[in-house]
Amino acid sequence: SVVVVQHPNGRIGSGFYVDNETVLTNYHVVEGSEFHEIGLFNGSETFGKVSASNISLDLALIKVQQRGVPVTLYSGDRLPIGATVDAIGHPQGLEYSLTRGTISGIRRMASLYDPGGKLVRFIQSDVAINPGNSGGPLFIGDEVVGVNDWKLADTDLEGLSFSMHISEVKKFLEKHGF
């Protein structure tokens, strides 16, 4: 269900199928281009066109030519602090890397991409995410609980990663007919 999203300028990010023909990723992964090459786990490639985006949530949908298997979205009411989570992505081009960590908190914070806008809900974890992980899924078990978005990088800080909370993802998907 996880894919490589290749930007025409050479950047890569991650994404995942939310239905048979639609991939969800971060807005900043697709920003600046309407069309993207999508790499699939089996080694094949397809193309897609951005069909919806939200800068504040840093989310985008890509309608793709090749069908895929959609993920299962988290069905619980609350995310448990201390739960083990897994991120799948392509950090620095190392495709389909899996990292594991723990949910540290749920935070309402300003969006990096819309700093004057409304606060959005993020999952804070210590999962290692790096360039190429953006747009990939954050799992508890086999259910997606978030979309990997950004990390704090500083010489004095370690283990502060942020993923768009599943409640924000579901609102975005519902708004666009999913």
Disulfide bonds with the S-S distance in Angstrom:
none
